[in-house]
Structures are given as structure tokens and as C-alpha cells.
């Protein structure tokens, strides 16, 4: 019986693997990048700032990661970007944009958010698909529970994250026969800079915590641990799926 099961500890090791985390300079993406590096992978990350040192005051940990500047909202920059990666086993799309104070109702802002959260994902997925095919690799998209419910004041965010659901299913189906698995993670309220609009205000935070069954905010590590499972051999029969990590908030 023991030979039937993969050794879980060894299966979660990533030595010899190359990972690229778009948006891996901060927040959830940085948590995933750090987890993968801890497990032995060579990890490349992107961010919008000139170099890794520019994130020193943001709580990001970029030591041991290979940093590259990339603004996914700039179509010309995205097309011209040369990551310098010859082989790739893991691609994680953790880029994200949200604009508050109902600005997403303006067409230009709506387009910007959708461009970052959805269009750039497709552009990068198709760009790196050939490399992933060579290595029978895995993609992960970082979505949101906002894909499943109304996000009052943020129509672009909700629409773009809902779009990722369909994209994940479709690419998982289209590319599965080439050995490339595509899955997504839909986090809830994770303690990052993006959620500080809620977490930095005591009353808003109190109200948010009351909606979470486990009674606490999520941490980037909560998402990173699921990402590690999804790119491992333990998840070799899982593709096209979106898994929720929200402490029960969407129940």
C-alpha cells in the first residue's frame, strides 16, 4: 500500500523547478514566491518598481528571488519585456488592481482594472505556454471570492475576477492534453496592502471579521500553501478548478 502513495513531504519539494510569479514582489504573490523558494525552487518575480530595493519598506521579502520590473497595464511594456527565462515549470499570475470610491464606474478606470486582472493574464499565459509544455508545467491564477458575489462599488474588479473563472476552466481543458495544468485560487480577506482600506479601520475590520466563519483574516501563507499543493504531484489530476481560501466567508 505504501508504494501506491507519493511521499507527501518529498512531493512538496521544488528543487530543480523554475517558477515565475507575476506580481510576486508584494502581497499574496510575494507569499507564494517565498514559499516556493523555501521549498527549493528557483523563483523569478515581477513588480512595477525599478528594482527590488524599492520594496524595502513594504514588508516584502525579496531575498533569494530574481526580480524583474514589469507593468502589466502597459501593453507595449508587456510585449517588450524579456524575462530571461529559458525553462519554466510554474507560472503564477498574482497581478491585481482595484480602485475604490466608485471610480471603477468610469470607463477608463474599468478598462484599466480589467486589463490588469484579466487581459494581461491571458497574454502572459499564451506567451509562456510553450515553455510550460516542454516541462509539463502548471499555471495558477489568483482570483477572488468577488467572482462569486457582488462587490459593491467595484464592478471592474468583480467582472475581471469572474472572467478568470471561465479562463481557468477553458485553458485547463484546452491545454490539459499537452500536460499543462491550469488552476486558480480565490482568496477572501487576506491581510495585504490591497485590503488595508478595510483592515486599517477598526470598525470596518470588526464588521469584516464577523462575516468570516474562522474569525480571523487570512494571511498570504494561507494562499501560498494551497498554491504549493496545486503545483505539486499531489495535485496531478486537478485542472481547470478554482479553489476558495476565505475562512468560510463565502458560506
Beta strands, then each sheet from edge to edge (+ up, - down):
strand 1: 18-22
strand 2: 42-47
strand 3: 66-69
strand 4: 90-93
strand 5: 138-142
strand 6: 181-187
strand 7: 242-245
sheet 1: 3+ 2+ 1+ 4+ 5+ 6+ 7+
end
